Amino acid sequence: MPFIDVKILEGVLDHAQHQALMAEITEAVVRVGGEAMRPMTRCVVQEIRSGLWSVGGKPLVPPTPPTPPTPPAAHSG
């Protein structure tokens, strides 16, 4: 029985995105292993708090949303 354990930084995906991710992972297993794999496929998404996961010794933090561009100043005159 496949058991897929996904770890992701907390707050990166919302609940609906978690559900979609688990559904798509299950579909990938079914594509490879056949329809008989569907009822046996287990998937869990674990959220890890920012700063409690590191790569190369550097803590990972969720990406910050891009800052919208500042409109140019109006010229008077």
Secondary structure, 3 states (H helix, E strand, C coil): CCEEEEEEECCCCCHHHHHHHHHHHHHHHHHHHCHHHHHHCEEEEEEECCCCCEECCEECCCCCCCCCCCCCCCCCC
